Amino acid sequence: MTAETTQIPDMVYAIACSPAFDRDGICFAARYSGLEQSSDGGATWRSAYDSLGIDTPLATLAVALSPDFEADRSVFAGVAGGILRSFDGGDSWYSNALPASPVISTLAVSPNFAHDGVVFAGTMEDGLLRSSDRGSQWSPWNFGLLDLGVICLAVSPDFANDETLCVGTSTGIFRSTNGGRAWREINLPLDYEPVLSLALSPTYAVDGMLFAGTEAHGLWTSADRGRTWIQVGADAIAGPVNNILLSPTFPQAPELLINLATEILVSRDGGQAWNEPAALPSPDTEVSSVAAPQGLGAGASLLVGLVENGVLRLELR
């Protein structure tokens, strides 16, 4: 009898793009095999970990860029047991000790990063970690966070003033309005439903609108900061909603994109009607992550991370 080797798919867990993507074409893909970088809009990729000199894959589950990346070149990568930081666009990296040895599931950088230096890291079993010194020191911020299995994270675009962020967990949604110091559960009208994706309106401070993608009950939206909810596109959306992207000018341009297990859908009317904006290679192509660095208008580039086959560059139609 011969032993069989199990091939682990080189899944793309997350994609992050430079805010100046139109000018620099820079994007990063967090994969099981490590972190890859492209400087030509996703046409070609190279390892961002070359300077580490490692011979084995460094599974990277999360990546986030500073909103001022063009100026400060700050990149954060989440790996099992730690967070790596780069201040030169991924050419060199610094590591730092974290409380316990958490598995980082998601990362988010404060929209006011240039002034507050705040970065958030969600973990699979240890709740939320926060750094206020550009990722040098980290502390758990979990008071009131009753479920420490953080799956996704969304920070208010007006974080400098409202200090609001939300996390999706294996049992629902929690919100903090004081920068993560304390948490309250949001009353999503589902019992203990895993929330896989979250998105806050670019004008959340005014309209209080947020979206939540669930594992088994589709897409939901609230226009009053989570007090009441309605289901969106119930007839069109089946299966887990793994990502939600909103137009940069939402809700004036009411465009949103979601990805399901083997399907990408776009709505241009706030979720009433849905269509497939780009053709995947085959009906069984499994999509794990999506980025739309040029917005959701027709002709814009879409970067699609796959469960097994890297990143596709598609054009929205």
N, C-alpha and C positions, 0 to 999 in steps of 0.2 A: 504494500500500500504506500502511495506517495502522498506527502502532505500538500494541500492546496493553499495557495497564497490568496488572501482576500484583498482585492483591489479596492482601496478607499477612493471614492470620487473626489476629484479636486474641485470641490464646490467653491463658487464665488459667494461669500457671505455678505459682502457690502461693497458698494462703489461710492467714492467721494471725488468730486470734481472741483477744480479751482473756480473761485468766483469770477476769475478773468478768463474762463475757458475759451471764449471767442478769440482772445489774443494769444494765450499761451498753450492751449490744447492739453493742459495737464490734468490727469486723473489717476486715481489709485484704485486697485482692486484687492480687497482682502480675501485670501483664499486659504484652503487647507494647506497648500504647499508654501504659503508665505504671503508677502505683500508685493504686488507688481505695480509698476508705474509706467504711464504713457505720457509722452510730450507731443504727440501728434493726433490728439483727439480720439485715441483708442484704436488707431490703425495698427500700431505695433506696441509691444510691451517688453519690459525688462524687470528683473528682480530689483526691488528697492532695498533689499537686505545685503547687497554685495559687500558693503563695508563691514558687516558683522563677521564675515569669514566663517560662517557655519556650514556644515556639511549635510545636516538633516533638516527636513521641513520644519518650519516654525509656524504652526497653524495660527492664522490671524483671523479672528471672528468679527472685528470691527475696525473701522478707520474713519477719522474725521479731520477736516482741515479748518484752520482759522478763517473767519470771515474776511480777515485782512491778509490772506495768504500771499497775495501778490507782493505785499510789503514785508511781512514778517516770516514767510516761508514755513509756518508752523504746521506740523503733521503729527497726529496721535494715532497709534495703532494698538489695538487690544489683543493680547495673547493670553494663553492659559497661565495664570499666576502673575501677570504683570501688564504694564502699559509702557510702550516705547514712545519716545518723543524725538522729533527732529525739528531743528530750527533752520535748516538749509534745504528744505524741499525734498528730504528723503535721502540725501547724500551721506549723512552720518546720523547716528542714533544714540540716545541716552536711555538707560533703564533706571528704575527706582523701585525700592521695596514698597509693597502694599500691605495693608492689614490683612492677615491670614494669607491665603494663596487663591484668590478668586479667579473664576473663569469669566473674562470680560465678554459680555454679550452685545453691548451697544455703547456708543460714545456720542457726546454732543458738546459743542463748544459754544460758550455764551456769545450772543450777537454783539455784546459789548466787550469782547475779549481784549481789545486794545487797551481798555481802561481797567477792567476788573480781573483779567487773567483767569477767569473761571472756566473749568472743564468738568463735565460730568461723565461718570462711567457706570453703566448698569451691569450687574453681575447675575449669573445664573442662580446663585444660592445665597449671596451675601448682600443683597439689596443694592443701594446706591452709594457710590463713592463720589466725593467732591474734592476738587483742588482749586485753590484761589491764588496759586502762584505759578500758573502756566504749566501745571503737571509735575511739579517737583515733589510736593508732599500731598498725600491723599488721606481723607478721613471718611468713615461711614456716616451718612446722614439719613437715619432710618426711623426717627421718632414718628410713630403713627403709621409707618409703612408695614401693614400686617402681612403682606406677601413679599418675601425677599427674592422671589424668582422674577427678575426684571427681564422682559423680552424686548421692549422698545421704549424710546424716550423722545420727548418733544419739548423744546424750549420756546417760550413766547418770544416773538420777534421784538416785543417791547420789554424784554427782560430787565433792562436797566431801570425801568420805572415800576413794573408790576411784579417782578421777581417770580413769575409763574413758570412752572414746568409740570409736565405730566409724564407718568410712566404707565406702560401697559405690562401687566403681569400675567401669571398663569391663572389668576382668578378674577381679573377685572382691571379697573383704572384707578390710579391714585393721583391726586393733585397737591402741589405745594404752592403757596402764594408768598412764601418768605425765603425763596432761594434754595429750598430743600431742607430747611431746618425742621419742619414738621409737615406731616402729610394727613390728608383726609381722603377717604374712598369716595369716588364719584359713583352715583347711582345709575350705572348702566342697567337697563331693564332685562338682564339675562343672569341666570344663576351660575356663578363661578365659571365664567366663560373666559378662556385664554384670549387676550388681546395681543395680536401679532404686529399691529402697525398703528401709528398715530400721526395726525397732521393737524397743526393749528393754522388758521387763516393768517395770511400776512398782515391783516388788520384786526387780529384777535382782540387787541386792546379796545377796539370800538365795537366790533360785531359779536365777540364772544363765541365765534364759530370754531368747532373742532370736529374731526372725523376719526372714527375708530374702526379698524379692520379686525374682524374676529376669526377664530379658527373654524367655527361651524355654523355661524349665523350671519355671514355676510358683512356688509358695510353699514355703519350707523353714523348719524350726524346730530350735533346739538348746536343750537344758535343762542344758548344762554349759559355757556360755560359748564355744561354738563348736568344742568338741573333736569332737563327733559331731552328725550331722544326720539328720532324717527329713523326707520330703516330706509336705506337708499338702494334703489335698483334691485329689489328682491328677486324679480323675475329673471334678470340678466346675470346675477352674480351667484355662482354656486361654488362652494369650496372655500378654503382658507384665503383670506386677503392678506398677502405677505408684505405689500408695500402700498403706500398712498403718497402721491405727489400732487401738489396743487400748483396752478399757474402763479408766477410771481406777482401778478396783478389781480389775483382772486380776491373778492368775488366780482370785481368789475368785468374781468374776463373769466367766466365761471367754468374753467377747464380743470378737470382732475383726471389723474391716471391711477389705475390700480393694477397689480399683477396677482394673478391666481397661480395655481401650481403649473399649468401648461398654457396660460393665456394672459395676454395683456389687453386691457380695455381702457378706452378713453371716453369721457363724457365732456361735451362742450356746452352743456346747459345745466350744470350743477348737479348732475346725477340722474336726470330724468331719462335720457336716452344714452345708449352705449354702443361703441363700435370698436373693431380691432384696428388700431392705427398703424400697425406694421406687421408684416408677415414673418412668422417664425419659420425655421427650416422645415419643421414637420409638426403634425398635430400632437405628438408625444414629447416634444422638446420641453424639458422641465426648467422653469425660470425660478431663480432664487433671489435676484435683486435687480433693481432698475434705477437708473439715474437719467435725468433730463436737464442737462446743464444749460441748454439754450431755451428753456421753457417748453410749452406744450403746443406751440403753433405748428401749422403744416410746414414741412421742410426742415424742422429742427432735428438735431441729432439726438438719438436715444441710445444709451448704453445699457445692454441687457446682460446681466450675469447669469450663467447657467449652472445647473447642478453638477454637470460633468465636463463641459467643453469650453471653459473660459468665458470671454466677453464678446458679444456681438455688437456691432455698430450698425444701427438701423436708422432710417429716416422716417419721421412721422408724416402721415398723410392726412 
